[in-house]
Amino acid sequence: MFKLLFVFAVLILSSNASVQDFCVADLKGPESPAGYSCKSVTKVTVNDFVFSGLSAAGNTSNIIKASVSPAFAAQFPGLNGLGLSAARLDLAPGGVVPFHTHPSASEVLLVVQGSITAAFVSSANTVYLKTIKKGELMVFPQGLLHFQVNAVGFNSVAYVFFSSSNPGLQITDFALFANDLSTKLVEATTFLDEAQIKKLKGVLGGTG
């Protein structure tokens, strides 16, 4: 029995082992669920493994007073196939990243300026809420609803790290009110009244 378990463990480890050093994304090709195809090694340079896009603050002049600057495989080709990525989060005073999920990744948030009130909700509907200060981290398990809100009267900044080179994103408010799903169906499935739904659709650009 022990030998069988040992062989099984070796097979699992072998199946997860990389068969090449890296797979820099060929952004000229389509993206699949497994990521991008690999650029020819002869065309790979050190610049494929360096990204400076998180050094500047994002534009927070929008309805949520927030900006998320991604460093996913599409922006940072060297991440392709490595199972990780990053982003910069800028929150102006009153800024919020509404309830959302990342279907393909867990998330770690590191605050580097200000304070951010953050929470996630488990599948048992338990809320895990904390105000995170500069230098502190919080983890958000894969697929669970979570949010971040600026907790101070000046800009807060955080860096976010994901366990996938393409974590995916679905914002709950936009899923409900920024599309053409009929108001009657939204009313039936959310218990909001028609006037509230039409107001939110108007704000977020939805129809129906």
Accessible surface in RSA format (square Angstrom, percent):
REM  Atomic radii and reference values for relative SASA: ProtOr
REM  Chains: A
REM  Algorithm: Lee & Richards
REM  Probe-radius: 1.40
REM  Slices: 20
REM RES _ NUM      All-atoms   Total-Side   Main-Chain    Non-polar    All polar
REM                ABS   REL    ABS   REL    ABS   REL    ABS   REL    ABS   REL
RES MET A   1   170.09  88.1 123.72  81.9  46.37 110.4 109.22  92.9  60.87  80.6
RES PHE A   2   159.28  79.7 153.81  95.3   5.47  14.2 154.99  94.0   4.29  12.3
RES LYS A   3   169.05  82.5 167.12 102.5   1.94   4.6 111.38 100.3  57.68  61.4
RES LEU A   4   120.01  66.8 115.28  82.5   4.74  11.9 118.66  83.3   1.35   3.6
RES LEU A   5    97.78  54.5  94.08  67.3   3.70   9.3  94.41  66.3   3.38   9.1
RES PHE A   6   123.68  61.9 117.74  72.9   5.94  15.5 122.98  74.6   0.69   2.0
RES VAL A   7    77.75  51.2  76.67  69.4   1.08   2.6  77.71  67.5   0.04   0.1
RES PHE A   8   120.01  60.0 118.83  73.6   1.17   3.0 119.88  72.7   0.12   0.3
RES ALA A   9    45.98  42.3  42.95  66.3   3.04   6.9  45.83  64.5   0.16   0.4
RES VAL A  10    64.29  42.3  63.85  57.8   0.44   1.1  64.25  55.8   0.04   0.1
RES LEU A  11   110.86  61.7 106.35  76.1   4.51  11.3 106.63  74.9   4.23  11.4
RES ILE A  12    77.02  43.8  75.08  55.9   1.94   4.7  76.99  55.4   0.03   0.1
RES LEU A  13   126.47  70.4 120.66  86.3   5.81  14.6 121.12  85.1   5.35  14.4
RES SER A  14    68.66  58.0  48.90  65.3  19.76  45.5  34.14  72.7  34.52  48.4
RES SER A  15    89.46  75.6  49.75  66.4  39.71  91.5  51.56 109.8  37.89  53.1
RES ASN A  16   118.25  81.5  85.15  82.3  33.10  79.7  29.94  72.0  88.32  85.4
RES ALA A  17    60.79  55.9  42.19  65.1  18.60  42.3  51.35  72.3   9.44  25.0
RES SER A  18    91.60  77.4  52.37  69.9  39.22  90.4  51.68 110.1  39.92  55.9
RES VAL A  19   145.77  95.9 107.24  97.1  38.52  92.8 115.78 100.6  29.99  81.3
RES GLN A  20    89.06  49.8  74.40  54.4  14.65  34.9  44.37  94.4  44.69  33.9
RES ASP A  21   132.26  92.6 100.75 100.3  31.51  74.5  24.22  57.0 108.04 107.8
RES PHE A  22    64.40  32.2  55.07  34.1   9.33  24.3  59.48  36.1   4.92  14.1
RES CYS A  23    23.97  18.1  22.03  24.6   1.94   4.6  14.25  36.1   9.72  10.5
RES VAL A  24     0.94   0.6   0.00   0.0   0.94   2.3   0.00   0.0   0.94   2.5
RES ALA A  25     0.93   0.9   0.00   0.0   0.93   2.1   0.00   0.0   0.93   2.5
RES ASP A  26    42.94  30.1  42.61  42.4   0.33   0.8   1.63   3.8  41.31  41.2
RES LEU A  27    82.73  46.1  56.08  40.1  26.65  67.0  56.37  39.6  26.37  71.0
RES LYS A  28   201.29  98.2 160.46  98.5  40.83  97.2 113.33 102.0  87.96  93.7
RES GLY A  29    21.28  26.2   0.00   N/A  21.28  26.2  14.83  40.7   6.45  14.5
RES PRO A  30   122.96  89.6 105.35  96.0  17.61  64.0 116.93  96.5   6.03  37.5
RES GLU A  31    77.80  44.7  44.98  34.0  32.82  78.2  16.27  31.5  61.53  50.2
RES SER A  32    56.24  47.5  46.55  62.1   9.69  22.3  43.06  91.7  13.17  18.5
RES PRO A  33   152.62 111.2 106.40  97.0  46.22 168.0 120.23  99.3  32.39 201.3
RES ALA A  34    99.40  91.4  61.69  95.2  37.72  85.8  74.16 104.4  25.25  66.9
RES GLY A  35    13.99  17.2   0.00   N/A  13.99  17.2   9.58  26.3   4.41   9.9
RES TYR A  36    31.15  14.5  20.94  11.9  10.21  26.6   5.88   4.4  25.27  31.1
RES SER A  37    66.83  56.5  53.11  70.9  13.72  31.6  53.25 113.4  13.58  19.0
RES CYS A  38    59.76  45.2  37.23  41.5  22.54  53.0  18.20  46.1  41.56  44.8
RES LYS A  39    56.05  27.3  49.16  30.2   6.89  16.4  26.90  24.2  29.15  31.1
RES SER A  40    56.97  48.1  39.71  53.0  17.26  39.8  36.95  78.7  20.02  28.1
RES VAL A  41   106.38  70.0  96.78  87.6   9.60  23.1  96.78  84.1   9.60  26.0
RES THR A  42   126.31  89.8  88.21  89.4  38.10  90.8  84.86 114.0  41.46  62.7
RES LYS A  43   143.27  69.9 128.43  78.8  14.83  35.3  80.03  72.0  63.24  67.4
RES VAL A  44    27.85  18.3   7.84   7.1  20.00  48.2   7.84   6.8  20.00  54.3
RES THR A  45    74.07  52.7  65.58  66.5   8.50  20.2  67.97  91.3   6.10   9.2
RES VAL A  46   110.17  72.5  99.75  90.3  10.42  25.1 103.24  89.7   6.92  18.8
RES ASN A  47   113.80  78.5 102.65  99.2  11.16  26.9  26.06  62.7  87.74  84.8
RES ASP A  48    15.11  10.6  13.69  13.6   1.42   3.4   1.37   3.2  13.74  13.7
RES PHE A  49    78.96  39.5  59.91  37.1  19.05  49.6  60.81  36.9  18.15  52.0
RES VAL A  50    95.88  63.1  81.62  73.9  14.26  34.4  83.66  72.7  12.22  33.1
RES PHE A  51    66.43  33.2  35.19  21.8  31.24  81.3  37.96  23.0  28.47  81.5
RES SER A  52    86.61  73.2  74.58  99.5  12.02  27.7  42.53  90.6  44.08  61.7
RES GLY A  53    37.55  46.3   0.00   N/A  37.55  46.3  23.91  65.6  13.63  30.5
RES LEU A  54    27.89  15.5  26.82  19.2   1.07   2.7  27.35  19.2   0.54   1.5
RES SER A  55    92.53  78.2  58.10  77.5  34.43  79.3  48.55 103.4  43.98  61.6
RES ALA A  56    67.80  62.3  58.47  90.2   9.32  21.2  64.68  91.1   3.11   8.2
RES ALA A  57    73.30  67.4  44.81  69.1  28.49  64.8  44.81  63.1  28.49  75.5
RES GLY A  58    20.50  25.3   0.00   N/A  20.50  25.3   9.86  27.0  10.64  23.8
RES ASN A  59   109.65  75.6  92.33  89.2  17.32  41.7  41.28  99.4  68.37  66.1
RES THR A  60    29.48  21.0  23.16  23.5   6.32  15.1   3.63   4.9  25.85  39.1
RES SER A  61    99.93  84.4  64.67  86.3  35.27  81.2  41.37  88.1  58.57  82.0
RES ASN A  62    67.00  46.2  43.77  42.3  23.23  55.9  41.63 100.2  25.37  24.5
RES ILE A  63   108.53  61.8  73.24  54.6  35.29  85.1  83.76  60.3  24.77  67.2
RES ILE A  64    40.39  23.0  38.83  28.9   1.56   3.8  40.39  29.1   0.00   0.0
RES LYS A  65   101.24  49.4 101.24  62.1   0.00   0.0  52.15  46.9  49.09  52.3
RES ALA A  66     3.50   3.2   0.25   0.4   3.25   7.4   0.29   0.4   3.21   8.5
RES SER A  67    18.58  15.7  11.79  15.7   6.79  15.6   7.65  16.3  10.93  15.3
RES VAL A  68    81.66  53.7  56.72  51.4  24.94  60.1  56.72  49.3  24.94  67.6
RES SER A  69    22.28  18.8  19.92  26.6   2.35   5.4  12.26  26.1  10.02  14.0
RES PRO A  70    45.71  33.3  42.77  39.0   2.94  10.7  42.77  35.3   2.94  18.3
RES ALA A  71     2.70   2.5   2.70   4.2   0.00   0.0   2.70   3.8   0.00   0.0
RES PHE A  72    43.70  21.9  43.70  27.1   0.00   0.0  43.70  26.5   0.00   0.0
RES ALA A  73     2.64   2.4   2.45   3.8   0.19   0.4   2.45   3.4   0.19   0.5
RES ALA A  74    46.90  43.1  32.46  50.1  14.44  32.8  32.46  45.7  14.44  38.2
RES GLN A  75    74.93  41.9  55.76  40.8  19.17  45.7  31.54  67.1  43.40  32.9
RES PHE A  76    35.10  17.6  34.98  21.7   0.12   0.3  35.10  21.3   0.00   0.0
RES PRO A  77    23.26  16.9  23.26  21.2   0.00   0.0  23.26  19.2   0.00   0.0
RES GLY A  78     2.49   3.1   0.00   N/A   2.49   3.1   1.69   4.6   0.80   1.8
RES LEU A  79    13.60   7.6  13.60   9.7   0.00   0.0  13.60   9.6   0.00   0.0
RES ASN A  80     2.70   1.9   2.38   2.3   0.32   0.8   0.00   0.0   2.70   2.6
RES GLY A  81    60.10  74.1   0.00   N/A  60.10  74.1  27.91  76.6  32.20  72.1
RES LEU A  82    89.27  49.7  64.65  46.3  24.62  61.9  69.13  48.6  20.14  54.2
RES GLY A  83    39.13  48.3   0.00   N/A  39.13  48.3  26.84  73.7  12.29  27.5
RES LEU A  84    89.19  49.7  89.19  63.8   0.00   0.0  89.19  62.6   0.00   0.0
RES SER A  85     3.76   3.2   0.00   0.0   3.76   8.7   1.14   2.4   2.62   3.7
RES ALA A  86    17.64  16.2  17.64  27.2   0.00   0.0  17.64  24.8   0.00   0.0
RES ALA A  87     0.38   0.4   0.38   0.6   0.00   0.0   0.38   0.5   0.00   0.0
RES ARG A  88    24.13  10.1  24.13  12.3   0.00   0.0   0.00   0.0  24.13  14.6
RES LEU A  89     3.79   2.1   3.79   2.7   0.00   0.0   3.79   2.7   0.00   0.0
RES ASP A  90     7.92   5.5   7.92   7.9   0.00   0.0   4.82  11.4   3.09   3.1
RES LEU A  91     0.44   0.2   0.00   0.0   0.44   1.1   0.21   0.1   0.23   0.6
RES ALA A  92    15.17  13.9  15.13  23.3   0.04   0.1  15.13  21.3   0.04   0.1
RES PRO A  93    59.84  43.6  53.48  48.8   6.35  23.1  54.18  44.7   5.65  35.1
RES GLY A  94    54.72  67.5   0.00   N/A  54.72  67.5  31.11  85.4  23.61  52.9
RES GLY A  95     0.00   0.0   0.00   N/A   0.00   0.0   0.00   0.0   0.00   0.0
RES VAL A  96    44.72  29.4  44.72  40.5   0.00   0.0  44.72  38.9   0.00   0.0
RES VAL A  97    10.43   6.9  10.43   9.4   0.00   0.0  10.43   9.1   0.00   0.0
RES PRO A  98    16.79  12.2  12.67  11.5   4.12  15.0  16.79  13.9   0.00   0.0
RES PHE A  99    76.50  38.3  73.33  45.4   3.17   8.2  73.33  44.5   3.17   9.1
RES HIS A 100     5.24   2.9   5.24   3.6   0.00   0.0   0.02   0.0   5.22   6.1
RES THR A 101    22.71  16.1  22.71  23.0   0.00   0.0  15.67  21.0   7.03  10.6
RES HIS A 102    14.61   8.0  13.99   9.7   0.61   1.6  12.05  12.4   2.56   3.0
RES PRO A 103    76.83  56.0  57.89  52.8  18.95  68.9  62.05  51.2  14.78  91.9
RES SER A 104    57.56  48.6  43.84  58.5  13.72  31.6  16.70  35.6  40.86  57.2
RES ALA A 105     1.61   1.5   0.00   0.0   1.61   3.7   0.00   0.0   1.61   4.3
RES SER A 106    36.77  31.1  35.38  47.2   1.39   3.2  17.92  38.2  18.85  26.4
RES GLU A 107     5.22   3.0   4.79   3.6   0.43   1.0   1.11   2.2   4.10   3.3
RES VAL A 108    50.23  33.1  50.23  45.5   0.00   0.0  50.23  43.6   0.00   0.0
RES LEU A 109     0.00   0.0   0.00   0.0   0.00   0.0   0.00   0.0   0.00   0.0
RES LEU A 110    48.87  27.2  48.87  35.0   0.00   0.0  48.87  34.3   0.00   0.0
RES VAL A 111     0.29   0.2   0.00   0.0   0.29   0.7   0.00   0.0   0.29   0.8
RES VAL A 112    50.70  33.4  39.55  35.8  11.15  26.9  41.40  36.0   9.30  25.2
RES GLN A 113    76.67  42.9  75.20  55.0   1.47   3.5  22.46  47.8  54.22  41.1
RES GLY A 114    14.09  17.4   0.00   N/A  14.09  17.4   5.53  15.2   8.56  19.2
RES SER A 115    17.82  15.1  17.82  23.8   0.00   0.0   2.95   6.3  14.87  20.8
RES ILE A 116     0.00   0.0   0.00   0.0   0.00   0.0   0.00   0.0   0.00   0.0
RES THR A 117    32.43  23.1  32.43  32.9   0.00   0.0  23.74  31.9   8.69  13.1
RES ALA A 118     0.00   0.0   0.00   0.0   0.00   0.0   0.00   0.0   0.00   0.0
RES ALA A 119     0.02   0.0   0.02   0.0   0.00   0.0   0.02   0.0   0.00   0.0
RES PHE A 120    26.52  13.3  26.52  16.4   0.00   0.0  26.52  16.1   0.00   0.0
RES VAL A 121    26.11  17.2  22.77  20.6   3.34   8.0  22.77  19.8   3.34   9.1
RES SER A 122    23.63  20.0  20.22  27.0   3.41   7.9  19.26  41.0   4.38   6.1
RES SER A 123   113.15  95.6  75.26 100.4  37.88  87.3  50.46 107.4  62.69  87.8
RES ALA A 124    82.09  75.5  51.19  79.0  30.90  70.3  62.20  87.6  19.89  52.7
RES ASN A 125   122.67  84.6 102.96  99.5  19.72  47.5  24.42  58.8  98.25  95.0
RES THR A 126    61.46  43.7  56.01  56.8   5.45  13.0  37.68  50.6  23.78  35.9
RES VAL A 127    87.25  57.4  63.15  57.2  24.09  58.1  63.15  54.9  24.09  65.3
RES TYR A 128   105.09  49.1 101.99  58.0   3.10   8.1  69.70  52.4  35.39  43.6
RES LEU A 129   108.61  60.5  77.93  55.8  30.68  77.1  77.99  54.8  30.62  82.4
RES LYS A 130   126.62  61.8 122.02  74.9   4.59  10.9  69.14  62.2  57.48  61.2
RES THR A 131    57.63  41.0  48.59  49.3   9.04  21.5  29.03  39.0  28.60  43.2
RES ILE A 132     7.24   4.1   7.24   5.4   0.00   0.0   7.24   5.2   0.00   0.0
RES LYS A 133   128.43  62.7 128.43  78.8   0.00   0.0  70.78  63.7  57.65  61.4
RES LYS A 134   150.69  73.5 130.23  79.9  20.46  48.7  73.13  65.8  77.57  82.6
RES GLY A 135    51.47  63.5   0.00   N/A  51.47  63.5  30.24  83.0  21.23  47.6
RES GLU A 136    74.96  43.0  71.50  54.1   3.46   8.2  31.88  61.7  43.08  35.2
RES LEU A 137   107.63  59.9  82.24  58.8  25.39  63.8  82.32  57.8  25.32  68.1
RES MET A 138    24.72  12.8  18.27  12.1   6.45  15.4  24.72  21.0   0.00   0.0
RES VAL A 139    81.13  53.4  78.52  71.1   2.60   6.3  78.52  68.2   2.60   7.1
RES PHE A 140     1.51   0.8   0.43   0.3   1.07   2.8   0.43   0.3   1.07   3.1
RES PRO A 141    52.01  37.9  47.76  43.5   4.25  15.4  50.02  41.3   1.99  12.4
RES GLN A 142    97.37  54.5  78.74  57.5  18.63  44.4  17.96  38.2  79.42  60.2
RES GLY A 143    36.65  45.2   0.00   N/A  36.65  45.2  16.35  44.9  20.30  45.5
RES LEU A 144    41.11  22.9  39.96  28.6   1.15   2.9  40.86  28.7   0.25   0.7
RES LEU A 145    69.16  38.5  66.59  47.6   2.56   6.4  66.59  46.8   2.56   6.9
RES HIS A 146     3.13   1.7   3.13   2.2   0.00   0.0   3.13   3.2   0.00   0.0
RES PHE A 147    39.31  19.7  39.31  24.3   0.00   0.0  39.31  23.8   0.00   0.0
RES GLN A 148     4.17   2.3   4.17   3.0   0.00   0.0   0.11   0.2   4.06   3.1
RES VAL A 149    49.44  32.5  49.44  44.8   0.00   0.0  49.44  43.0   0.00   0.0
RES ASN A 150    11.76   8.1   0.00   0.0  11.76  28.3   0.00   0.0  11.76  11.4
RES ALA A 151    46.66  42.9   9.62  14.8  37.05  84.3  20.02  28.2  26.65  70.6
RES VAL A 152    43.48  28.6  28.22  25.5  15.26  36.8  38.01  33.0   5.47  14.8
RES GLY A 153    70.13  86.5   0.00   N/A  70.13  86.5  35.59  97.7  34.54  77.4
RES PHE A 154   112.89  56.5 109.85  68.0   3.03   7.9 112.89  68.4   0.00   0.0
RES ASN A 155    75.85  52.3  72.67  70.2   3.19   7.7  11.51  27.7  64.34  62.2
RES SER A 156     0.03   0.0   0.00   0.0   0.03   0.1   0.00   0.0   0.03   0.0
RES VAL A 157    11.33   7.5  11.33  10.3   0.00   0.0  11.33   9.8   0.00   0.0
RES ALA A 158     0.00   0.0   0.00   0.0   0.00   0.0   0.00   0.0   0.00   0.0
RES TYR A 159    56.34  26.3  56.34  32.1   0.00   0.0  35.55  26.7  20.79  25.6
RES VAL A 160     7.39   4.9   7.39   6.7   0.00   0.0   7.39   6.4   0.00   0.0
RES PHE A 161    89.81  44.9  87.73  54.3   2.08   5.4  88.14  53.4   1.67   4.8
RES PHE A 162    13.31   6.7   6.92   4.3   6.39  16.6   9.66   5.9   3.64  10.4
RES SER A 163    64.92  54.9  42.97  57.3  21.95  50.6  42.47  90.4  22.44  31.4
RES SER A 164    20.14  17.0  18.73  25.0   1.41   3.3   6.97  14.9  13.17  18.5
RES SER A 165    14.74  12.5  13.79  18.4   0.95   2.2   0.00   0.0  14.74  20.6
RES ASN A 166    67.93  46.8  61.54  59.5   6.38  15.4  15.74  37.9  52.19  50.4
RES PRO A 167     0.43   0.3   0.43   0.4   0.00   0.0   0.43   0.4   0.00   0.0
RES GLY A 168    27.45  33.8   0.00   N/A  27.45  33.8  26.55  72.9   0.90   2.0
RES LEU A 169   108.85  60.6  74.14  53.0  34.71  87.3  74.24  52.1  34.61  93.1
RES GLN A 170   105.81  59.2 101.06  73.9   4.75  11.3  23.82  50.7  81.99  62.2
RES ILE A 171    34.35  19.5  29.00  21.6   5.36  12.9  29.00  20.9   5.36  14.5
RES THR A 172    43.53  31.0  40.94  41.5   2.59   6.2  39.81  53.5   3.73   5.6
RES ASP A 173    56.74  39.7  56.74  56.5   0.00   0.0   6.96  16.4  49.78  49.6
RES PHE A 174    74.42  37.2  70.29  43.5   4.13  10.8  70.59  42.8   3.84  11.0
RES ALA A 175    37.85  34.8  19.02  29.3  18.83  42.8  29.25  41.2   8.59  22.8
RES LEU A 176    47.75  26.6  47.75  34.2   0.00   0.0  47.75  33.5   0.00   0.0
RES PHE A 177     7.58   3.8   7.58   4.7   0.00   0.0   7.58   4.6   0.00   0.0
RES ALA A 178    35.25  32.4  11.59  17.9  23.66  53.8  11.65  16.4  23.60  62.5
RES ASN A 179    57.54  39.7  46.98  45.4  10.56  25.4  37.56  90.4  19.98  19.3
RES ASP A 180   113.23  79.3  97.76  97.3  15.47  36.6  25.10  59.1  88.12  87.9
RES LEU A 181    70.29  39.1  65.30  46.7   4.98  12.5  70.02  49.2   0.26   0.7
RES SER A 182    41.41  35.0  38.93  51.9   2.49   5.7  35.76  76.2   5.65   7.9
RES THR A 183     8.52   6.1   8.10   8.2   0.42   1.0   6.99   9.4   1.53   2.3
RES LYS A 184   136.77  66.7 131.56  80.7   5.21  12.4  95.57  86.0  41.21  43.9
RES LEU A 185    99.11  55.2  98.98  70.8   0.13   0.3  99.02  69.5   0.09   0.2
RES VAL A 186     0.00   0.0   0.00   0.0   0.00   0.0   0.00   0.0   0.00   0.0
RES GLU A 187    55.06  31.6  52.03  39.4   3.03   7.2  16.42  31.8  38.64  31.5
RES ALA A 188    70.16  64.5  41.47  64.0  28.69  65.3  52.93  74.5  17.23  45.6
RES THR A 189    95.75  68.1  66.09  67.0  29.66  70.7  67.96  91.3  27.79  42.0
RES THR A 190    35.07  24.9  14.50  14.7  20.57  49.0  19.89  26.7  15.18  23.0
RES PHE A 191   186.59  93.4 152.61  94.5  33.98  88.4 159.27  96.6  27.32  78.2
RES LEU A 192    55.34  30.8  53.05  38.0   2.29   5.8  53.94  37.9   1.40   3.8
RES ASP A 193    73.39  51.4  69.38  69.1   4.01   9.5  39.33  92.6  34.06  34.0
RES GLU A 194    59.75  34.3  58.42  44.2   1.33   3.2  18.00  34.8  41.75  34.1
RES ALA A 195    75.75  69.6  61.56  95.0  14.19  32.3  68.45  96.4   7.30  19.3
RES GLN A 196    85.96  48.1  83.15  60.8   2.81   6.7  26.87  57.2  59.08  44.8
RES ILE A 197     0.00   0.0   0.00   0.0   0.00   0.0   0.00   0.0   0.00   0.0
RES LYS A 198   115.41  56.3 105.93  65.0   9.48  22.6  64.28  57.9  51.13  54.5
RES LYS A 199   150.92  73.6 138.41  84.9  12.50  29.8  91.02  81.9  59.90  63.8
RES LEU A 200    62.85  35.0  62.85  45.0   0.00   0.0  62.85  44.1   0.00   0.0
RES LYS A 201     8.02   3.9   7.95   4.9   0.07   0.2   7.95   7.2   0.07   0.1
RES GLY A 202    61.90  76.3   0.00   N/A  61.90  76.3  37.31 102.4  24.59  55.1
RES VAL A 203    81.17  53.4  52.03  47.1  29.14  70.2  59.08  51.3  22.09  59.9
RES LEU A 204    33.85  18.9  14.95  10.7  18.90  47.5  19.84  13.9  14.00  37.7
RES GLY A 205    60.05  74.0   0.00   N/A  60.05  74.0  35.77  98.2  24.28  54.4
RES GLY A 206    14.24  17.6   0.00   N/A  14.24  17.6   0.66   1.8  13.58  30.4
RES THR A 207    85.28  60.7  78.06  79.1   7.22  17.2  74.79 100.5  10.49  15.9
RES GLY A 208    62.04  76.5   0.00   N/A  62.04  76.5  41.65 114.3  20.39  45.7
END  Absolute sums over single chains surface
CHAIN  1 A    12259.4       9726.4       2533.0       8265.0       3994.4
END  Absolute sums over all chains
TOTAL         12259.4       9726.4       2533.0       8265.0       3994.4
